[in-house]
Amino acid sequence: IVSEILRLNEDPNVQGLALDLPESLYSSKVLNAVKQEKDVDGLSSVNLGHLVRGDVYDCLVPPTVCAVMELLENLGGKTVLLVGASGVVGAALQSMLQREGAAVISCPWKATQLQNVLRHADVVVFGSMKPNDVPVSCIKPGTTIISCSHDLLSEKHDYGQQNNSAAENAVGCLAIAMRMQNMVKNMERWIQSRQYRKWNLRCLKLQPLSPVPSDIEISRAQSPKAVDVLAKEIGLLTDEIEIYGQTKAKVRLSLLERLKDQPDGKYVLVAGITPTPLGEGKSTVTVGLVQALTAHLKINSFACLRQPSQGPTFGVKGGAAGGGYAQVIPMEEFNLHLTGDIHAITAANNLLAAAIDARILHENTQSDKSLYNRLVPVVNGVRGFSPIQLARLRKLGINKTDPETLTEEEISKFARLDIDPSTITWQRVVDTNDRFLRKITIGQANTEKGFVRQAQFDIAVASEIMAILALTTSPQDMKERLGKMVVANDKKGEPVTAEDLGVTGALAVLMKDAIKPTLMQTLEGTPVFVHAGPFANIAHGNSSVLADKIALKLVGEKGFVVTEAGFGADIGMEKFFNIKCRASGLFPSVVVLVATVRALKMHGGGPNVTAGAPLKKEYTEENLQLVADGCCNLQKQIQITQLFGVPVVVALNIFKTDSPAEVDLVCKIAKQSGAFDAVPCNHWSAGGRGAVKLAQAVEKAANQKNSFKYLYSLELPIVEKIRIIAQKVYGAQDIELSPVAQSQVDRYTRQGFGNLPICMAKTHLSLSHQPERKGVPTGFILPISDVRASIGAGFIYPLVGTMSTMPGLPTRPCFYDIDLDPITEQVKGLF
């Protein structure tokens, strides 16, 4: 019985459980097995506790007790005897009767004083069957007798009292009605629980230290809330989260259906100026802004961040959890495996890569008939196509479902993909910076029968599957996108997809958990979604559409969702607008553009910076001319934002070496250049309190008129869309396509992919294609060396110059400092 109850507890389609069992089985073990929210009989110990305390809104009155109370009236001053009424029902009855002013006596059937108390009782309630050896002659005339035995409905009882107001037969029927009433009340509660609920968030206190300790020290000094507590505070239901440890949980997509009628909150994008080795702090601003909004201005807000790759974590860049007193905690969990999404992407990507080479091998070594017999084998005497094979038949125009009816020509068309190995674009991936995998040779074992080709590994986050995860809107949409991924061309020049290889369903299975966003928290206990992490050069560099959509529902109409775009506004923001917004149908209310005085000095002509070397005096001493010269890059990024019609607020990340005059100059130039506002922020050293003015500026800007528009129409030719981005965003004079790039453009146009958005793959270190050119380069011709397609993700990506999809380890990688304490199991030296 308990096993069945536990099973029904976890069934989302069951909202209530009623128990009809022999009286002997009504044990506390059975009664307490029912989840409180599904207990329509109100027989659990928790429910009884609420009832006895008088918490009538948090409990249900047991149906039998309800029935007894319905039959009795004017109990004030009367003596009520409960006989044989033990357990939950007896305790609940006693509590309810006392609440009505009755004097309640409870005793068992075999009590020696039973006959004496029977003589003085005004009401007698039999909680169980009366034994035959108990006389009823001592009950005074006019006494009300009620029997609420569990067996009442199957038997009639005659207690020998001709003139009593006997209501024993009415209790059972009335109890059934009261149980139905409880069911209705339970359903009302269930429906109400699934409506949008106001947040009841307990923010965590910060006590910033000076000087500011390391990120890991700050993270460990804070005690995060248990993730199920955080989930409840922001209105998530118990069945909408899947907990991973104490501080992170997956959020199920069913929430979107539950809150589909809830208006969205305001949508804020954090972008930046052209990055420099000095760092601008977009993630830190994102976290600081939501800490300010929620913990200090009491406005619901959510941060949506990308999951960092382990390549940079163990390589040179380090993590991406924010920094100082504006970061996601626990930061070591954020920066390491998290909930395994990147591993799922790696597994799915490499399964597809294996499928490609295996298919080529088998087609090269088998006849049509042999290949067909293995693709469509006889299983238990029956031969049939799988659903994905039937889909391939329909794609080929073969409207048959019986494998025995295909002609030889149809068998050949079905069985042979005829992949041209020279056109394979699908690479294997690994989430480690391994430069020696940039070019490899595969197939050298004797078992591969001479099928050798050159291939390569990319870093896992560069996989198209990562881009799909970030852009998908549902499991069905993800499955369709996975199926559309083009991995090569056949020998006739037609695209070969994952669907053709029959692997779509398997890829979806590997990604079934990765599609759910991961819930974490900031240092001040405000919610964060961490989901997806596509590169911002070869992909679109933004966290997931699904995380944003869920967060926009959870914050409510007056709340804010703050998400971050990779690299500078010319790359991450442009792709956010032209690619992500098209996929999601969501449009931001405000863009926050992050800058630092130090980075602007570099754009103004400051000396080069070497990692680990002391900064030169130009960056540590006041130099207004360098700042003024470097503000050209900030002005250009503001102008790029204005191309899309969205208000922009400049967030100036403050460092202790910045002089007040330098800060004032940047804010003045930013406002003169069209920014709605420009605000100095010191959330890195002060937490959310240091970003309150930024939060207030963002709130005001979000109420401004928004005339969002895309940069280009999808109907334009591929080359024209590339030219618009190059000229209007980068400031190029024109573009120049290599013969290879032009050939690919012609091929994609012929194959029907010409109406996809463009995802430019270029260096993030300059507005141009030359990393060393800082500030605002002009008059350059943008060279397009190649053009590739991510059909599943839904974009064409031109390569500007040479792009590396596999970073390498430096001479002294971060892993030299990383260690594990074998006793405490704490990670040491991460940052």
N, C-alpha and C positions, 0 to 999 in steps of 0.2 A: 504494500500500500504506500509506504513512504517513498519507494523508488518511483512509483507512478506519479505521486504528488510532485516530486522533484522534477520529473520530466515535464509535467504540465506547467510547473513554475517557469521553466525556461522557454515555453512555447509562446511566441509573441502574439499568436492568434487567440490565445485564451486569456481573457481579462478577469475571470473569477472562478473560484473553486468552491463547490458545496459538497459537504461530506454526509453521506447517508450510510452509516455503519452500525453494526450491533453495538449495544451500549458498552460491552466489554472492551471494544477496540478504541474507545475515545480516550486514549492515553495522551499524555503531554508530548510524547515523542511524535505521535501522528499529528496532533493538532498544531504543534509548533513547526512542523515541516512545511506548512502552507505559507507562502510569502504574504506578508501583511497586506500588501496592496491587492492581493487576489483572494483574501479571506472574507467571503460573503457571510459566513456564519459567525464571525467575530469570536472565535473560540481559542485564539492563540493567547499566550501569556502576555505578549506585548499589547494586544488589543485590550485585554482585561486590565492591564496597568493603566492605560489611558482612561478606561471606563471608571475605574475606582477613583482616579484622581479628578474626574469630572471633565476631562478633555473631550467633550462630546463631538467636536469637529474632527478629531483625529481618530475616532473609533466607530465601530458598528456595534449596536446592541444585538446580542444573540437572538435569533428569531423566536425561540421558545420564551425567552424573557420578555421580548416585545409583546408576545401574545398574552402572557399573564398580566402584564401591566395594562394592556388595552382592556382587559376584562374587569380590572379592579378600578374603583374610583373612590374618592373621598377617604383616603387612607389615613389622613391626619389623626393621630391619637389612637389608632387601632393597633391591636396586637396581631402580628402575622407570624405563624409558625411554619417554618420550612422543615419538612421531614424527608430524610433521605436525599436531600438536594446537596450533593457534594461537587467538588471540582469547579470548573469554570462557570457552569450554569448557576450553581449554588451561590458562588461568590458574586456573580453579576446580579442575580436576583436580590441578594441581600443589599448590595450597594444601591440599586434602583429603588427598592422599597424604602430604605432609610432616607433617600433623597426626597421621597414623597411624604415624609413625616411619620412613617409607621415605626412601631417598636418591633424589632425583628428578633425572633428566637429561632435558632437552628439546632437541630439534634438528629441523630441517626435513629433508624427504626428500633433498634434494640436498646435505646437509652432507658434507664430505670425510671426516670422522671417523665417519660413520654405521656402517660395517661393523665398526669397532673396538669401538664401544660396544655394538653388537648382541651381540657375543661374550660381554660381561660382564654383560648384563642378566638379572635373574631374572624380570622381567615386562616385556612389550612391549605398549604401548597405541598402536594406530594411530588417530590423530585424524581422518584422511581417507584416501581411496582410495590404496593402494600403487601407485606407478608400476611398469610392467612391467620397467623396466630396473634395478630394485633387487633384488639376489639375496637369498634368504632362507637360503641354505645355511650362512651364518655364525652363525645363531641356534643356541645350544647346545641339546642335547636337554633336555627337561623344562621349557623356558621356557614360561610362560603367555603366550598371545597373545590380546589382546582388540582387536577392531575396533569403533570407535564412529562410523563414517562415517554421515553423514545419509542416505546412499542404501542403507543396510544392508538395509532391509526389502524392497527391490525386487530385490536381487541377492545371489547366493551367491558366496563367495570361497574359493579353495583356495590356501593359502599353502605347500603342499608339505611340511608337517610332519605326518607320520603319527602320531608319538608325543606331540605336544604336547597340553597341556590347552587345546584351542582353544575359546573361548567366544564367538566373534564373533557367531554367530547368535542367541545368547541375549540379547545386549545390547539389540537393538532392541525385542524384546517386553518385556523388563524395564523399559526406558526408558518405554514406554507406561504400564506399571503405576505407575512412579514419578511420571510426570506426573499420573496420576489421584490419587496420594497428595498431590501438591502442590496439586491442585485442592481436595481435601478440606481440607487445611491452610489454604488461602486462604479457603475458605468459612467455616471456623471462626473465622478472624481477622475476616472481614467481619461475621459474626454478633456476635462479641464487641465489635467496634468500635461496633455499634449499640445495645449495652447501655448503661445509665447508667454514666457514669464519674465517679470522684472528681475534683473540681476540682484543678487544679495551677496556681493563680493567683499570678502575680507582681504584688504590689501596688507602686504607685509611692510613692516617698518624698516627704514634704512638709517644707518648711523655712519655716514661717510667719514673716512679717515684722511688725514693729510700728513705726509704725502700719500697719494693713492697707491694702495698695494697692487700686486699683480692680479690679473683677471681670475686666475684659479684660486687665489687666496680670498678674493671678494666673493666668488661663487660659493666656496666652502663655508664662509662665515655666515651665510644665510641659510635658514632652515626652510626649504620649500614645502608648500602644502601638498598633502597627498592628492594625486591627480583626480581621484574620484570625488574628492571634496570640491576641487576647482570646477570639475564638470557640473556638479550639482549647483554650484553658485551661479554659473552662467546659463542655467536652464536646460542642460543636457539630461536626458533620461537614462536610467540605469542600463536599459537595453540598447542604448545608442553608443556606448563606449566599449572598447576592448582594451583592457589594462595591460601594459607592458611594464612590470616592476612597480615602483612607488610613484614615479614622477612623470610618466609619459603614457599616453593611451591613443589608440586609433579611434577615430570617430566615424561611425557608420553613415553611409550616404542616405539612409532612410530619413534622416533628419530633414533633408531638403523637401521631401514629400510632406512631412508633418508640418513644416513651416512655410509651405508654398504660398500661402496667402498673406504672410507677414511682409510688410514693406521693408525694402533694403535700407541699410544705413548709408552714410556718406563714404565715398571711396577715395583714398588718398594714395598717390604714387610718390615714392622717394627716389629721386634720380640724383645725378651729380655732375660736376664739371669733368673735363677730361682727366682721367686718373693719372697720378704720379706715384713714384715709389714712396712718397711721404704719407700717402693714404689720406682719404677724405672722411671716411667714417659713415658711410650710408647706413650700414646695419646698426651702428651705434645710435644714429639719429632716429632710425625707425623704432628701436626699442625705447629710447628716451622719450620720444613723442607719445607713444602709447602709455608709458608710465605716467607722464604728465597729465594726459587726458583722463585716465581712469583713476589713478591714485590721488591726484591733487585737484582736478577739476570735477571729479565725480561724473564723468561722461563715459559711457560704455565704449570700449575700444578694443580692437584685436590687432595684433601684428601678424603678418603672413610673410614668412621667410623661406628661402631656399635651404635645402639640406646640403651641407658642405661635403665635398669629395674628400676621401682620405688621402688622395694624391697630394694636394696642397698641405693638408694637415701634417703629414710626415715629411713633406718636401721643404718648401721655402716660405710659403705665404702664411701658414698657420691657420687657425680656425676662423669661423665666421659667425660667432655667437653674439656679436656686439663687443663691447669692452668697457672696462672701468665699472661704474655703477649703473650702466645701461646695457645689460646683457641678459641672455636666456640662460636659465639654470635648470639642471646641473650642466655646466658647460662641457665637461668631459663626455657626458652622454650625447649631448647635442653634436659634438664634433667627431664622435666615433661611429659605431654601427647604427645607433638610434634604433629604429624598428625593422631594419633590414631591407629597406626599399631599394637601395642601390645594389644590394646583393641579388634581389629579385630581377632587377633590370639586367644585371650581368648574366644571370642564368638564362633569361629569356633571349637575350641578344645572341649568346653563344650557342644556344639550341638551334636558332635559325641559321647561324653560320655553319654549324655542323650539318644541318639538313641540306644546305646548298651543295656542299662538296660531296656529300654522300650520294645525292641524287645524280650529280654529274658522273661519278664513278659507276653507279649501277646502270645508268643509261649507256655508258661507254662499253660495258662488258656483258650486256644482255640483249637478246632479241626482243622484238616488240611483244611477242606472245609470252615469253618468259617474264618480262617486266610486268606485263598486265596481270599475269597469274599471281605474282607476288604482291602487287598493289591491291588486288581484289581477291584475296584467298578464300578458299572454302573453309568455313568454320562450323563444326558440328553438322556437316552435310549440307550446309546452306551457304550460298555465295551472294553477297550483297554489297552495295556501295555504302560508304559512310556518308553522313550528311554533307561533309565538306567536299567529298568527291562528287556528289550529286550537284553541288553548286558549280564545280568546275565543268561538269558536263553541260549545264545550262549556259555557262559562259561561252562554251565552244559551239553552242547551238545544237547540241545533241539532246533531244528530248526523250531520253530512254531511262528506265529505272532498273531494268533487268540486265545484269552483266553478260548474260548469254546471248543477247540480241545485237551486240555491237558488231559492226562490220570491221574488216581488217584495217580499213582506212581510219575508222573512228577509234579503234583500239590504239593505233599509232598516235593519233592526235591527242588522245587522252593520256597515254602513258609517257609520252616524250615531251619534256619541257624544252629540250634543245638549248640549254643555257650556253651563251658565248662566254667562256671563262675570262676573256679580256675585258668584258664589260661589268664584271662583278663589282658592285660598290659597297656591299655589306661586309664590314670588318668585325673581327673579334674584339672584345673589350676586357679590360681589367682595371680595378680602381686603385692602381698604384702607378706612380711615376716611374716608368721603365723605358728609358730611351732606346734600349736595344731591341725593343719590339716594334719600333717604328717601321721597319721593313724586315720581313721574314720570308722564308721559303717553306711551303707546306707540302706534304705528300711524299716525303723522302723514304718512308718505310717501304719495304718490299711488298707489303700487303696492299699498298695503294696502286700497284701495277703501273707505275710510271706516270701517274697523274700528278705532276708537280707544277705548282704555280707560285708566283710571288704574291704575298699578302701583307697584312699589317695588323697591329693592335692599336686601338684608340683607348683613351681613358673612358671608364664606364659612363661618366656623365655626358660624354659626347655622343652616346648612342641615340639614334632616332627614337628609340623606345622611351628614353627620358623626356624628350621633347613631347612625345605623345602623352605621357603621364601628366605633363604640365598643362597641356591644352585640352585634354578630354573633359567631357561634361557628364559622362555616365558610363557604367560598365558596358552597355551596348555600344555606345559611341567609341569607347576604347577598343572593343573587339573589332569593330568595323575599320578603325584606323590601323590597327595592327595588321589586318588582312590586306590593306591597300599598300603597305610598304613595298616599294620597288627595290629589288635586290640586285637585279641585272637585266640585261636584254637577251632575248633569244637570238638565234642566228638569222632571223628575218628582221631584227631591229625592233621587235615588240617588247614591251615591259613584262618582266616576270615578277610576280608578287609572292608574299608570304602565303596568301590564300592559295595560289597555284601549287605551292609546296605542301599544302595540307596541314600547316603547322599553327594556324590561327588560334584554334581552340586551346592548344597546349600553351601558347604564349599567354592567352587570357588567364588560364589557370595559374600560371606562375606569377601573374600580376594582380591576382584577385585581392590580396591584402594591401599591396603597395598603393592601390588606388585610393585608399582611405587616408585622409590627412592625419598627422600626428599632433596631439595636443600637448603643449608644454607651458611654461610660465616664465615671466620676467623676474628680476630680482625683487620687484615690489608686488609679486603675486598676481599680475594681470595676465590674461590668456594670450597664448601664441600658437599659431599653426605653423608647423614645419613640414613642407611637402614639396618634393621635386627639386631638382637643381641643375637645369640645363645650362651649358656654357652660353655665355653672352656673345661670343664671337661667331662660332659656327652654328649655334642655335639661337633661341630668342631671349635666353637669360632672365627668365622670370619664374617665380613660384607658381603653384598650380591654380588654375581656374576654379577647381572644386573647393580648395581651401578658401579662396576669396568669396565664393558664392555662399558657403556655409557660414562663414564669419559675418557676412553682410546681413544674413537672417538673424543670427544670434545677437548682434549688438542692438538691434531695434532701429526704428526710423531715425532717431536722433543720435545714434551712435556713429563710430568711425572705424573703418578698416584701413589699416596702413600697410601697404605692400611695397616691396623694393625691386627696382630694376637694376640689372648688372651693368657695370662699367659706367661710362658717361652717358648723358642724355642723348647724345648723337647715336648711341648704339642701343643700350637697354631700353630707354624710354621710347625711342622711335619704333622699336620692335614691339614694345608693350602696346602702343596705340594701333599700329598697322596689322599686327598679327594676333596678339592675345585678346584685344578688345573685339576684334572680328569674331574670334572663336567663342567668346563668353557672352557677347552682347552687353557687357558692362562698360560704363564710361566714368572716368574719374572726375571728382569735383575739384580737386586741387593737385598740383604738382609741387612737391618740396624739393628744391634744388640745393644740394649740399656742396659747400665750398670750405676751404681753409685758407688762412692768410699765407701759410707756408707753401701750399700748392700753387696759389696764384703767383707767388714770387717766382716759382720755377717757370710758370708760363710767361712771366714777364722778362725772362732771360737769366734767371738765377742759375748758379753753377749746378752741374750734375751731382746727384746724390748716390753714394755707395752704401749698400745695406751693411749695417754694423759699424760704419765709420762715423765719427762725430760730425754733426752738422756744421757747415761753414757759417761765418758770422752774418752773411746775408739773410740767413733763416732765423737767427737768434736775436738779431738787433733790429731796431726800427729802420725801415727803408721804404718810405712812402712812394718813391718813384717806381721801385720794382713792383709794388702792390698795384699801383695805378696801371702800369703797363700790362700786368698779368690779368687784370680785370676784363681784358678783351675776350678771354675765353669764357668767363662768366657771362658776359653780355651776349656772346654768340649762343650759349646754351639757353639763355632766357628767350632769345629770338626763336630758337628751334621749338621751344615749348609753345610759344605764341602761334606757331604755324598750325597747331592743333586746337587753338581756341580755348585753352584751359588756363585759369589763373595760376600764377606761380609765386610761391613764397620761398625766399632764399634763407637757408639755415646755415649760419656761419659757425662752424665748429671751433670753439676757442681753445687755444693752447696757452700755457703760462708765458711763453715768449712773445705773444702778440701784444702790441702796445694799443692803448685805447684809441690813439689817432689812426692806426691801421684798421682797426675794427670799424670805426666810424666811417672811414673812407670807403671800405668795401660796401657797407650797408647803404651809403649815400649813392654810390655808382649803381648798385643793383636796383634801387628804387627809380633812379633816373632812367634806367634801361628798360623799365616796364614791369618790374616785379611788383606784385600787390603789396608785399612787405619784405623786409629783410631783418632777421633777428639773430643776435648773438646767442649761442647756447653753450652751457657748460654742464650738460647731463653726464658727461664722462666722469667728472669729479663730484657731482652733486646728485646724480640720479634724476628722477622725474622732475624734482623741484627746479632743476637747472634748465628745463625745457618748457616751463609753464608759459612763458611769453610766446614761444614758438607755437604751442598748442592753441593759445588764444588767437594768434594770427591765422592759423590754419582753419579754426572754427569760423572766423569772420570771412575768410576767402571762400570757404565752402558755400557761403550764402550768396556769393556773387553770381551774376549771370554767366552761364556756361554755354559756350557755342562750339562744342566739340565737333571736329570734323577730321576725316581721314586725309592723309597726305595725297593719296592717289586712288584712282578707280581701279578695281581688279580687272576691268575689261580692257585696260590698256595693254599693249604688247609688253613682253618681258623686258626688252631693252629699254623701252620708254620709262617703265617703272624704276629700273635701275638708275637711269639718268636723272629722274626727279629726285631720288634720295641723294645721289652724289652732288647735285647742284644746290638743292634747297637746304639740305641738312649739313653736308660736309663742306660746302662752299667750293666744290671743284668747278673748273671751267668746263670740263666735259668728261666723257668716259671713253675708254678704248678697249675693245674686246679682242682677245687673242683668237686665232682661227679655231682653236679647240673650244673656247667659250661660245663662239658664234655657232659652231656645229651643234653643241649641246642645246643652245637656245632653240635652234631650228628643230631638233629632235623632240624636245619637250613640248614645243608648240604643236608639232604634228601628232604627238601622242595624246593631246588634249589636256595638257597641264598648264597651259599659258595663262589661265585666269587665277592662279594662286598668288598670294602675297609674297613679297621679297624679304629674305632674311640675309642681310649683307654679312659676309665673313671677312672682317678686316681687323687690323691692330686697334686695340683700345687706347693706346698711348698717345694718339694724335687724331685730330679731325681728318687728317689726310691718311694716305697709306704708308707714310714714312714715320716710324715711331719717334725719331729724333726731332721732328718739327712740332714744337710746342706752340702755345698761343692760338692764333687763328690763321693757319696757312691759306694762301689764295693763289689763283692762277695755275693750279696743278691739274694734270690729266689723270683721272683715276683708272688704273689698269685693272681689267677683269681677266684674270689668268684662266679661270675655269668656271663653269656653272654646273651645280649639282642640284638634286631634288630630294626632299624628304616628303614623299607623297602622303604617307600616313600621318605625319605631323601636319602636313598641309602648307608647305612653303617651298619656294625655290631659293637655294642659297648660292649666290655668286661668290667666288673667292677673289679677294683683292690681294694680289701678291701671293706669297706663300704662307699658308696657315698650318700650324702644328696642332694635331689633335691628340698628341701624347707628350705631356711635359716630361722633362728629365729632372733627375735629382742634382742639386748643387754639390759642390765639394764637401760642404758641411751641412747636411740636411738637419731638419728639426729633430729627427729621431735620435740624435746623439744625446739629447737632453731628456728624452721620455723614458720613464721607468715605472715599474710596479712595485709597491711595497708588499712583500709576500705575507706580512702579518695582518696589516689593515686592509689590504687589497685596494689601496688608494693609488690613483694614477699620479705620478710625479713628473714635473718638468714639462707638462703639456704646453703651457704658455707662461 
